[in-house]
């Protein structure tokens, strides 16, 4: 399941084209639940791309620098040691 929240979002649809309307203070939150597939791969020459997909083929791609990936790996290792989630 993909949940998408858009804040202060308004666009103009004119003859099939989408155009930003209003100030540039828009933001979005995306959540993907019930992930069926996850993978990591190189992205360019300096980043790692994490790709997550659910059973409905909704997909989220996240590009991270290696330092952020290492921090995530450390946090997951810590969770694995301390959290009942991994039991």
Residue, then its C-alpha position, 0 to 999 in steps of 0.5 A: x500500500x502506497x500512502x502519499x501526503x502532499x502539503x500546500x499542493x496545487x497544480x494547473x492542468x492545461x491541455x495535458x500539461x501540469x504546471x506548478x501554481x502558487x508558492x514553492x512551499x510544497x512538501x510530500x511524505x510517501x510511505x510504502x507498506x507491505x514491501x514485497x521486494x527490496x534491493x540496493x544497487x549503485x547509483x552513479x559513481x557516488x551513491x547507493x540506490x535503495x528500491x522498494x516495491x509492494x505487491x501492487x508494483x508501487x515503487x519507491x527509490x531512495x538515493x543515499x550517500x555511502x555514509x548514510x547507508x553505513x549509518x542505516x546498517x549500524x542502526x539495523x544491526x543494533x535493532x537486530x540485537x535489541x528488538x523483539x522484531x528480529x526474534 
